[in-house]
């Protein structure tokens, strides 16, 4: 039993590392002038294609797909639009304008936003400890961003990061509700929602910005992120959820914020001031308090 838990922890840490490297790879692709929206669509569209054989090879998954009713399709389509078309597209766009650590900090506020949304959406009561964690997150965010010098932040990037934060948080609540439905499997939920969401990303990105001129290196980045950082990593993550508690998973995922800052410094030359580092620390502590309290 202890060995199984250790394996699950190590696999979850591997997923956190893989997902953290995605930010560096996205930045490299954007620096190669790949349109952000099309870039996101190509990544998740290819990831969807990698999932096709897994779904078709499974009699159980094929049966679930055939049993989906109109309400199921609308529900999964809405999830796909929120979590992929809006949230992931906005993340790619924000990274085109802002440093990786800054975007990571904003998106790491998601548990705090989910906690606030849950009060109004699910009528869950927020305790004093949870509000304290949310307050730490806000304090860390203000410490990181203030004072804002004129011309220091790209408005488009900040707005995109806020859209990503809001839609990511909303998709967490939607996903919680959808996954409670026993007739839907995690693979089916991912397959259908990712297929619809990525198709809309590809269509809108292609029509608005085209697809740029991806080099062999760019296609390698897209393929790696689609196969390893998306299809493979999400499969591993779902596997670890059978063993790890929500608290353990949240703590492991909180490693992403310092990892992203480290990778951005090593591979992209993005640096952090002492004030920004303390801002990241406060947000990280606030997130752990909020997530720990929720569980």
C-alpha positions as CSV (number, residue, x, y, z in Angstrom):
1,X,0.0,0.0,0.0
2,X,2.8,2.4,0.9
3,X,4.6,1.5,-2.3
4,X,1.5,2.2,-4.3
5,X,1.1,5.6,-2.7
6,X,4.8,6.4,-3.3
7,X,4.4,5.6,-7.0
8,X,1.3,7.8,-7.2
9,X,3.2,10.7,-5.6
10,X,6.1,10.3,-7.9
11,X,3.9,10.1,-11.0
12,X,2.0,13.2,-9.8
13,X,5.3,15.1,-9.4
14,X,6.2,14.0,-12.9
15,X,3.0,15.4,-14.2
16,X,3.6,18.7,-12.4
17,X,7.0,19.0,-14.0
18,X,5.7,18.2,-17.5
19,X,2.9,20.7,-17.2
20,X,5.4,23.3,-16.0
21,X,7.6,22.7,-19.0
22,X,4.6,23.5,-21.2
23,X,4.9,27.2,-20.3
24,X,8.5,27.3,-21.6
25,X,7.5,25.4,-24.8
26,X,4.6,27.7,-25.4
27,X,6.8,30.8,-25.0
28,X,9.3,29.3,-27.5
29,X,6.5,28.7,-30.0
30,X,5.2,32.3,-29.5
31,X,8.6,33.7,-30.0
32,X,8.7,31.9,-33.3
33,X,5.7,34.0,-34.2
34,X,3.1,31.2,-34.1
35,X,-0.4,32.9,-33.7
36,X,-1.4,32.2,-30.0
37,X,-5.0,31.1,-30.7
38,X,-4.0,28.8,-33.6
39,X,-1.0,27.5,-31.6
40,X,-3.4,26.4,-28.8
41,X,-5.8,24.9,-31.3
42,X,-3.0,22.8,-32.9
43,X,-1.8,21.5,-29.6
44,X,-5.2,20.4,-28.3
45,X,-6.4,19.3,-31.7
46,X,-3.4,17.0,-32.1
47,X,-3.9,15.8,-28.5
48,X,-7.5,14.9,-29.4
49,X,-6.3,12.9,-32.4
50,X,-3.9,11.0,-30.1
51,X,-6.9,10.1,-27.9
52,X,-8.9,8.6,-30.8
53,X,-7.2,5.2,-30.9
54,X,-7.6,4.8,-27.1
55,X,-11.3,5.5,-27.3
56,X,-11.9,3.4,-30.4
57,X,-9.9,0.4,-28.9
58,X,-12.1,0.3,-25.8
59,X,-15.5,-1.4,-26.0
60,X,-16.5,0.4,-22.8
61,X,-15.7,3.9,-24.2
62,X,-17.4,3.1,-27.5
63,X,-20.5,2.1,-25.6
64,X,-20.5,5.2,-23.5
65,X,-20.1,7.4,-26.6
66,X,-23.1,5.7,-28.2
67,X,-25.2,6.1,-25.1
68,X,-24.7,9.9,-24.9
69,X,-28.0,11.8,-25.2
70,X,-28.6,15.3,-26.4
71,X,-28.2,16.8,-22.9
72,X,-24.9,15.0,-22.4
73,X,-23.6,16.4,-25.7
74,X,-24.6,19.9,-24.8
75,X,-23.1,19.6,-21.4
76,X,-19.7,18.3,-22.7
77,X,-19.7,20.8,-25.5
78,X,-20.2,23.7,-23.0
79,X,-17.3,22.3,-20.9
80,X,-15.1,22.1,-24.0
81,X,-15.9,25.7,-24.9
82,X,-15.1,26.9,-21.4
83,X,-12.0,24.9,-20.5
84,X,-10.4,24.8,-24.0
85,X,-11.8,27.4,-26.4
86,X,-11.8,30.1,-23.8
87,X,-9.4,29.1,-20.9
88,X,-6.6,27.6,-22.9
89,X,-6.8,30.1,-25.7
90,X,-6.7,33.0,-23.1
91,X,-3.6,31.4,-21.4
92,X,-1.7,31.2,-24.7
93,X,-2.7,34.8,-25.5
94,X,-1.6,36.0,-22.1
95,X,1.8,34.3,-22.5
96,X,2.3,36.2,-25.7
97,X,2.3,39.5,-23.8
98,X,3.4,38.7,-20.2
99,X,6.2,36.9,-18.4
100,X,5.5,33.2,-17.6
101,X,5.7,33.7,-13.8
102,X,3.2,36.6,-13.9
103,X,0.7,34.5,-15.8
104,X,1.3,31.6,-13.5
105,X,0.6,33.7,-10.5
106,X,-2.7,34.9,-11.9
107,X,-3.8,31.4,-12.8
108,X,-2.7,30.1,-9.4
109,X,-5.4,32.2,-7.9
110,X,-7.9,29.8,-9.3
111,X,-8.5,27.8,-6.1
112,X,-9.3,31.0,-4.3
113,X,-11.7,32.1,-7.0
114,X,-13.3,28.6,-7.0
115,X,-13.7,29.0,-3.3
116,X,-15.5,32.3,-3.7
117,X,-17.6,31.0,-6.7
118,X,-18.6,27.9,-4.6
119,X,-20.2,30.2,-2.0
120,X,-22.6,31.6,-4.6
121,X,-22.8,28.6,-7.0
122,X,-23.0,25.7,-4.6
123,X,-24.0,27.7,-1.5
124,X,-21.0,26.3,0.3
125,X,-20.1,28.1,3.5
126,X,-16.7,29.8,3.6
127,X,-14.9,29.7,7.0
128,X,-12.6,32.2,8.5
129,X,-9.5,30.1,7.6
130,X,-10.6,29.9,3.9
131,X,-11.1,33.7,3.8
132,X,-7.7,34.1,5.4
133,X,-6.2,32.0,2.6
134,X,-8.0,34.0,0.0
135,X,-6.7,37.2,1.6
136,X,-3.1,35.9,1.4
137,X,-3.6,35.2,-2.3
138,X,-4.8,38.8,-2.9
139,X,-2.0,40.2,-0.8
140,X,0.6,38.3,-2.7
141,X,-0.9,39.4,-6.0
142,X,-0.9,43.0,-5.0
143,X,2.7,42.7,-3.7
144,X,3.8,41.1,-7.1
145,X,2.0,43.7,-9.3
146,X,2.2,47.0,-7.4
147,X,3.3,49.6,-8.2
148,X,2.4,49.4,-11.9
149,X,4.6,51.7,-13.9
150,X,3.1,53.3,-16.9
151,X,3.5,51.0,-19.9
152,X,4.8,48.2,-17.7
153,X,2.0,45.8,-18.3
154,X,0.3,44.9,-21.6
155,X,-3.4,45.4,-21.1
156,X,-4.3,42.7,-23.6
157,X,-2.1,40.2,-21.7
158,X,-3.6,41.1,-18.3
159,X,-7.2,40.8,-19.7
160,X,-6.4,37.5,-21.3
161,X,-4.9,36.2,-18.0
162,X,-8.0,37.3,-16.1
163,X,-10.3,35.5,-18.7
164,X,-8.1,32.4,-18.3
165,X,-8.5,32.6,-14.5
166,X,-12.2,33.1,-14.6
167,X,-12.9,30.4,-17.1
168,X,-10.5,27.9,-15.5
169,X,-12.3,28.4,-12.2
170,X,-15.7,28.0,-13.8
171,X,-14.6,24.8,-15.5
172,X,-13.4,23.4,-12.2
173,X,-16.9,23.7,-10.8
174,X,-18.5,22.4,-14.0
175,X,-16.1,19.5,-14.1
176,X,-17.0,18.6,-10.5
177,X,-20.6,18.5,-11.4
178,X,-20.1,16.5,-14.6
179,X,-17.8,13.9,-13.1
180,X,-20.5,13.1,-10.5
181,X,-22.5,11.6,-13.3
182,X,-21.7,7.9,-13.1
183,X,-22.6,7.1,-16.7
184,X,-19.7,9.3,-18.0
185,X,-16.1,8.1,-17.9
186,X,-13.2,10.5,-17.4
187,X,-11.8,9.5,-20.8
188,X,-15.1,10.2,-22.5
189,X,-15.5,13.6,-20.8
190,X,-11.9,14.5,-21.9
191,X,-12.3,13.1,-25.4
192,X,-15.6,14.9,-26.3
193,X,-14.9,18.2,-24.6
194,X,-11.4,18.4,-26.0
195,X,-12.5,17.5,-29.5
196,X,-15.2,20.2,-29.5
197,X,-13.1,22.9,-27.8
198,X,-10.0,22.3,-29.9
199,X,-12.1,22.3,-33.1
200,X,-13.5,25.8,-32.3
201,X,-10.0,27.0,-31.4
202,X,-8.6,25.8,-34.7
203,X,-11.5,27.3,-36.7
204,X,-11.4,30.7,-35.0
205,X,-7.6,30.9,-34.9
206,X,-7.3,30.0,-38.6
207,X,-10.0,32.4,-39.7
208,X,-8.7,35.3,-37.6
209,X,-4.9,34.9,-37.6
210,X,-4.0,32.0,-39.9
211,X,-1.6,29.3,-38.8
212,X,1.7,31.0,-39.4
213,X,4.6,29.1,-40.8
214,X,5.5,26.4,-38.3
215,X,9.0,25.0,-38.7
216,X,10.0,21.5,-37.9
217,X,11.0,22.6,-34.4
218,X,7.6,24.2,-34.0
219,X,5.8,21.0,-35.1
220,X,8.0,19.0,-32.7
221,X,7.0,21.3,-29.8
222,X,3.3,21.0,-30.8
223,X,3.6,17.2,-31.1
224,X,5.5,16.8,-27.8
225,X,3.0,19.0,-25.9
226,X,0.0,17.2,-27.5
227,X,1.3,13.6,-26.9
228,X,3.4,13.9,-23.7
229,X,2.2,17.0,-21.8
230,X,-1.5,16.6,-22.7
231,X,-2.6,13.0,-23.6
232,X,0.0,11.2,-21.5
233,X,0.1,13.6,-18.6
234,X,-3.6,13.8,-18.2
235,X,-3.9,10.0,-18.3
236,X,-1.2,9.8,-15.6
237,X,-2.9,12.5,-13.5
238,X,-6.3,10.7,-13.6
239,X,-4.5,7.5,-12.5
240,X,-2.9,9.2,-9.5
241,X,-6.4,10.5,-8.4
242,X,-7.4,6.9,-7.5
243,X,-4.7,6.9,-4.8
244,X,-3.9,10.5,-3.7
245,X,-6.2,12.6,-1.6
246,X,-7.3,16.1,-2.9
247,X,-5.0,17.7,-0.4
248,X,-2.0,15.7,-1.6
249,X,-2.8,16.4,-5.2
250,X,-3.2,20.2,-4.6
251,X,0.1,20.4,-2.7
252,X,1.9,18.6,-5.6
253,X,0.3,20.9,-8.2
254,X,1.3,23.9,-6.1
255,X,4.9,23.0,-7.1
256,X,4.1,24.3,-10.6
257,X,4.3,28.0,-9.7
258,X,8.0,27.9,-8.5
259,X,8.9,25.4,-11.2
260,X,7.5,27.7,-13.9
261,X,9.5,30.6,-12.5
262,X,12.6,28.4,-12.4
263,X,12.2,27.1,-15.9
264,X,11.4,30.5,-17.3
265,X,14.6,31.9,-15.6
266,X,16.8,29.0,-16.9
267,X,15.5,28.6,-20.4
268,X,13.9,32.0,-21.2
269,X,16.0,34.5,-19.2
270,X,13.0,35.8,-17.3
271,X,14.1,37.1,-13.9
272,X,12.2,37.9,-10.7
273,X,12.8,40.6,-8.1
274,X,12.7,39.9,-4.4
275,X,9.3,41.6,-4.1
276,X,7.9,39.3,-6.9
277,X,9.3,36.2,-5.3
278,X,7.6,37.1,-2.0
279,X,4.4,37.7,-3.9
280,X,4.6,34.2,-5.4
281,X,5.3,32.8,-1.9
282,X,2.2,34.5,-0.4
283,X,0.0,33.3,-3.2
284,X,1.3,29.8,-2.9
285,X,0.6,29.7,0.9
286,X,-2.8,31.1,0.4
287,X,-3.7,28.5,-2.2
288,X,-2.6,25.7,0.1
289,X,-4.7,27.1,2.9
290,X,-7.8,27.4,0.7
291,X,-7.4,23.9,-0.9
292,X,-6.6,22.3,2.5
293,X,-9.7,23.9,4.1
294,X,-11.9,22.9,1.2
295,X,-11.0,19.2,1.7
